Amino acid sequence: MNLLIAVLPAILWGCMPIFTSKIGGRTVNQILGTTFGALLTAIVLFIAMRPTMTTEIFLFSFLSGLSWSLGQVLQYESFKAIGVSKAMPISTGLQIVGTSFSGVLLFSEWASATAKIAGIIAIVIIIGGIYLTTVSEKTAESASNAPKVKTSTIFWIFFFSTIGYVGFSIFPRYADVQGFDGFLPQTIGMVLGALICMFLPQNKDVRPLKEAVTYKNMLVGVIFAGGSLSYLISAGLNGVATGFTISQMNVVFSTLGGVYILKEAKTKKELTFTLIGLLLVIAGGIMISFMTGA
């Protein structure tokens, strides 16, 4: 049962890109729907569970959610730019690397020389895995499906997305937020970030709050909340290192879902390199997760 609970967040988080891509809509529809669904779930759970709430927990959890909205809206943009099966391994790998470096710089993790050496090796493995997932063959089909977005634009999408996800991870640590205590203020921050997106120049003529597809994407927010809750339960039952490591399997579900459910084109060679790259990203994540506090 403990193992089943540990796998559940990986399945749920891995399904998010598939569901939002199937539901469709503009990026602003997707981020608004996701955050609305997460907030609704958080309110219900807050009423049921009555978690601890202080000003410090609220503030840092709110900032965490605001940061997440930056990361998530740009991840949705990356899906549109290069596809789920290419974007998710890159995004996940960069999140692991960014969060790990933040832990070292801000929270003095990897204190020993051995931990630092192992950590650097793990990061090199992850970067190698990310590179392999980007390998592509030039075929007539791939040329016709090639993204129309500049490489520099894609770089900045992932750069700022990673910053957002790192903020999502580190802000609760400053306040030592435990378990489910910060989930409601976190989702409030997510919604505010999503609402800000409505006022970006590309959305000036869009009315996402009046479009049904926005509210269909609330399902994705409920899935996100379910993954977060099951991860917290898993961390309590299996330990943080094991819970985190298994949750990173979400990249496998989302990447393969992109190929087989969303029908994103990959040649046999590209799929082989992608699978090897995924294994390396997961292996590096496992190494890092078991060095927590080392």
C-alpha positions as CSV (number, residue, x, y, z in Angstrom):
1,M,0.0,0.0,0.0
2,N,2.9,2.4,0.9
3,L,4.4,1.8,-2.6
4,L,1.1,2.4,-4.3
5,I,0.7,5.7,-2.5
6,A,4.3,6.6,-3.4
7,V,3.6,6.1,-7.1
8,L,0.3,8.0,-7.1
9,P,1.8,11.5,-7.2
10,A,3.9,10.5,-10.2
11,I,0.9,9.2,-12.0
12,L,-1.2,12.3,-11.2
13,W,1.5,14.9,-12.0
14,G,2.5,13.0,-15.1
15,C,-1.1,13.1,-16.3
16,M,-1.4,16.9,-16.0
17,P,0.4,17.8,-19.3
18,I,-1.7,15.2,-21.1
19,F,-5.0,16.4,-19.7
20,T,-4.4,20.1,-20.3
21,S,-3.1,19.4,-23.8
22,K,-6.2,17.4,-24.6
23,I,-8.6,20.0,-23.1
24,G,-6.8,22.7,-25.0
25,G,-7.2,26.4,-24.8
26,R,-4.7,29.2,-24.7
27,T,-2.0,29.3,-22.1
28,V,-4.0,31.8,-20.0
29,N,-7.0,29.5,-20.1
30,Q,-4.9,26.6,-18.9
31,I,-3.2,28.4,-16.1
32,L,-6.4,30.0,-14.8
33,G,-8.3,26.7,-14.9
34,T,-5.5,24.9,-13.2
35,T,-5.2,27.4,-10.4
36,F,-8.9,27.7,-9.9
37,G,-9.2,23.9,-9.6
38,A,-6.3,23.7,-7.1
39,L,-7.8,26.6,-5.0
40,L,-11.2,24.9,-4.8
41,T,-9.6,21.7,-3.7
42,A,-7.4,23.5,-1.2
43,I,-10.5,25.2,0.4
44,V,-12.3,22.0,0.8
45,L,-9.3,20.3,2.4
46,F,-8.6,23.3,4.6
47,I,-12.1,23.1,6.0
48,A,-11.9,19.4,6.5
49,M,-8.3,19.2,8.0
50,R,-7.9,22.5,9.8
51,P,-4.2,22.8,9.3
52,T,-1.9,25.1,11.3
53,M,-1.8,28.7,10.0
54,T,0.4,31.6,11.0
55,T,1.4,34.8,9.3
56,E,4.8,33.4,8.4
57,I,3.3,30.2,6.9
58,F,0.8,32.2,4.9
59,L,3.3,34.7,3.5
60,F,6.0,32.2,2.4
61,S,3.5,29.7,1.1
62,F,1.8,32.5,-0.8
63,L,5.1,33.5,-2.4
64,S,5.7,29.8,-3.2
65,G,2.4,29.7,-5.1
66,L,3.1,32.9,-6.9
67,S,6.5,31.5,-8.1
68,W,4.8,28.3,-9.2
69,S,2.4,30.2,-11.4
70,L,5.4,31.7,-13.2
71,G,7.0,28.3,-13.7
72,Q,3.7,26.6,-14.7
73,V,2.6,29.2,-17.2
74,L,5.9,29.0,-19.0
75,Q,5.8,25.2,-18.9
76,Y,2.5,25.4,-20.7
77,E,4.2,27.7,-23.2
78,S,6.9,25.1,-23.7
79,F,4.3,22.4,-24.5
80,K,3.0,24.5,-27.3
81,A,6.5,25.4,-28.5
82,I,8.2,22.0,-28.6
83,G,5.6,19.4,-27.4
84,V,5.1,17.6,-24.1
85,S,7.4,14.7,-24.8
86,K,10.4,17.1,-25.4
87,A,9.5,19.8,-22.8
88,M,8.9,17.6,-19.8
89,P,12.3,15.9,-19.5
90,I,14.1,19.3,-20.0
91,S,11.8,21.0,-17.4
92,T,12.1,18.2,-14.8
93,G,15.8,18.0,-15.2
94,L,16.3,21.7,-14.8
95,Q,14.0,21.7,-11.8
96,I,16.1,19.1,-10.1
97,V,19.4,20.9,-10.8
98,G,18.0,24.3,-9.8
99,T,16.5,23.1,-6.6
100,S,19.6,21.2,-5.7
101,F,21.9,24.2,-6.2
102,S,19.5,26.3,-4.2
103,G,19.7,23.8,-1.4
104,V,23.5,23.9,-1.4
105,L,23.7,27.7,-1.5
106,L,20.8,28.7,0.8
107,F,20.5,25.8,3.2
108,S,24.1,24.4,3.3
109,E,23.2,21.0,2.0
110,W,25.9,18.6,0.7
111,A,28.1,19.8,3.5
112,S,30.8,17.1,3.1
113,A,33.3,16.8,0.3
114,T,31.9,13.4,-0.7
115,A,28.4,14.8,-1.0
116,K,29.6,17.7,-3.1
117,I,31.5,15.3,-5.5
118,A,28.5,13.0,-5.7
119,G,26.1,15.9,-6.3
120,I,28.2,17.3,-9.1
121,I,28.3,13.8,-10.7
122,A,24.5,13.6,-10.4
123,I,24.0,17.0,-12.0
124,V,26.3,16.0,-14.9
125,I,24.3,12.8,-15.3
126,I,21.0,14.8,-15.4
127,I,22.4,17.3,-17.9
128,G,23.5,14.4,-20.1
129,G,20.1,12.9,-19.8
130,I,18.4,16.2,-20.8
131,Y,20.7,16.5,-23.8
132,L,19.7,13.0,-25.0
133,T,16.0,13.8,-24.8
134,T,16.6,16.7,-27.3
135,V,18.3,14.5,-30.0
136,S,16.3,14.7,-33.2
137,E,16.6,13.3,-36.7
138,K,16.0,15.4,-39.7
139,T,13.1,13.9,-41.6
140,A,10.4,15.3,-43.8
141,E,7.9,14.8,-41.0
142,S,10.1,16.4,-38.3
143,A,10.8,19.4,-40.6
144,S,7.1,20.0,-41.1
145,N,6.4,19.7,-37.3
146,A,9.4,21.7,-36.3
147,P,8.6,24.5,-33.7
148,K,8.2,28.0,-35.2
149,V,9.7,29.5,-32.0
150,K,13.2,30.7,-31.9
151,T,15.8,28.7,-29.9
152,S,16.6,31.7,-27.8
153,T,13.0,32.1,-26.9
154,I,12.8,28.5,-25.8
155,F,15.9,29.0,-23.7
156,W,14.4,31.9,-21.8
157,I,11.1,30.0,-21.4
158,F,12.9,27.2,-19.6
159,F,15.2,29.6,-17.7
160,F,12.4,31.6,-16.1
161,S,10.2,28.5,-15.7
162,T,13.0,26.9,-13.6
163,I,13.3,30.0,-11.5
164,G,9.6,29.9,-10.8
165,Y,9.7,26.2,-9.8
166,V,12.8,26.8,-7.6
167,G,10.9,29.6,-5.8
168,F,8.0,27.2,-5.3
169,S,10.3,24.8,-3.6
170,I,12.5,27.1,-1.4
171,F,10.0,29.6,0.0
172,P,8.2,27.1,2.2
173,R,11.6,25.9,3.6
174,Y,12.3,29.4,4.9
175,A,9.3,29.2,7.1
176,D,9.7,25.5,7.8
177,V,6.2,24.8,6.5
178,Q,5.1,21.3,7.4
179,G,2.9,19.0,5.4
180,F,-0.4,20.4,4.3
181,D,-0.2,23.6,6.4
182,G,0.7,25.9,3.5
183,F,-1.4,24.5,0.7
184,L,-4.3,27.0,0.9
185,P,-2.1,30.2,0.8
186,Q,0.0,28.5,-1.8
187,T,-3.0,28.1,-4.1
188,I,-4.1,31.7,-3.4
189,G,-0.7,32.8,-4.7
190,M,-1.1,30.6,-7.7
191,V,-4.4,32.2,-8.6
192,L,-3.0,35.7,-8.2
193,G,-0.2,34.8,-10.6
194,A,-2.7,33.4,-13.1
195,L,-4.8,36.5,-12.9
196,I,-1.8,38.6,-13.6
197,C,-1.3,36.6,-16.8
198,M,-4.6,38.0,-18.1
199,F,-3.0,41.5,-18.3
200,L,0.0,40.5,-20.4
201,P,0.1,42.1,-23.9
202,Q,-0.7,38.9,-25.8
203,N,-4.0,38.5,-23.8
204,K,-5.3,42.1,-24.2
205,D,-8.1,41.0,-26.5
206,V,-8.8,37.7,-24.7
207,R,-11.6,37.2,-22.2
208,P,-10.6,33.9,-20.6
209,L,-13.0,34.1,-17.7
210,K,-15.9,34.0,-20.2
211,E,-14.6,30.9,-22.0
212,A,-15.7,27.4,-21.1
213,V,-12.3,25.9,-21.8
214,T,-10.9,27.8,-18.8
215,Y,-13.2,26.0,-16.4
216,K,-12.7,22.6,-18.1
217,N,-9.0,23.1,-17.2
218,M,-10.0,23.1,-13.5
219,L,-9.8,19.3,-13.7
220,V,-6.0,19.7,-14.1
221,G,-5.9,21.8,-10.9
222,V,-7.8,19.0,-9.0
223,I,-5.3,16.5,-10.4
224,F,-2.4,18.7,-9.3
225,A,-3.9,19.0,-5.8
226,G,-4.4,15.3,-5.6
227,G,-0.8,14.7,-6.5
228,S,0.4,17.2,-3.9
229,L,-1.7,15.6,-1.2
230,S,-0.6,12.1,-2.1
231,Y,3.0,13.2,-2.1
232,L,2.7,14.6,1.4
233,I,1.2,11.3,2.6
234,S,3.9,9.4,0.8
235,A,6.7,11.5,2.3
236,G,5.2,10.7,5.8
237,L,4.9,7.0,5.1
238,N,8.1,6.4,3.0
239,G,10.4,9.2,4.0
240,V,11.1,12.4,2.0
241,A,14.0,10.9,-0.1
242,T,12.0,7.9,-1.3
243,G,8.8,9.9,-1.8
244,F,10.5,12.6,-3.8
245,T,12.5,10.1,-5.9
246,I,9.4,8.1,-6.9
247,S,7.4,11.2,-7.5
248,Q,9.9,12.2,-10.2
249,M,8.7,9.3,-12.2
250,N,6.0,11.7,-13.4
251,V,8.4,12.7,-16.2
252,V,8.1,9.1,-17.6
253,F,4.3,9.2,-17.6
254,S,4.1,12.6,-19.2
255,T,6.8,12.0,-21.8
256,L,5.4,8.6,-22.9
257,G,1.9,10.1,-22.8
258,G,3.1,12.8,-25.2
259,V,4.3,10.2,-27.6
260,Y,1.5,7.6,-27.4
261,I,-1.5,9.6,-26.4
262,L,-0.9,13.1,-27.9
263,K,0.8,11.4,-30.9
264,E,3.8,13.6,-30.9
265,A,6.1,12.4,-33.7
266,K,9.3,10.7,-32.8
267,T,11.5,8.4,-34.9
268,K,12.7,5.1,-33.4
269,K,16.1,6.7,-32.8
270,E,14.7,9.7,-31.1
271,L,12.5,7.6,-28.8
272,T,15.5,5.4,-27.9
273,F,17.6,8.4,-27.0
274,T,14.6,10.0,-25.1
275,L,14.2,6.8,-23.0
276,I,17.9,6.6,-22.2
277,G,17.8,10.3,-21.3
278,L,14.8,9.8,-19.0
279,L,16.7,7.0,-17.2
280,L,19.7,9.3,-16.7
281,V,17.5,12.2,-15.4
282,I,15.8,9.8,-12.9
283,A,19.1,8.3,-11.9
284,G,20.6,11.7,-11.2
285,G,17.4,12.7,-9.2
286,I,17.7,9.5,-7.1
287,M,21.4,10.3,-6.3
288,I,20.5,13.8,-5.3
289,S,17.4,12.9,-3.2
290,F,19.4,10.5,-1.1
291,M,22.0,13.2,-0.3
292,T,19.5,15.4,1.5
293,G,21.1,16.7,4.6
294,A,24.5,15.0,3.7
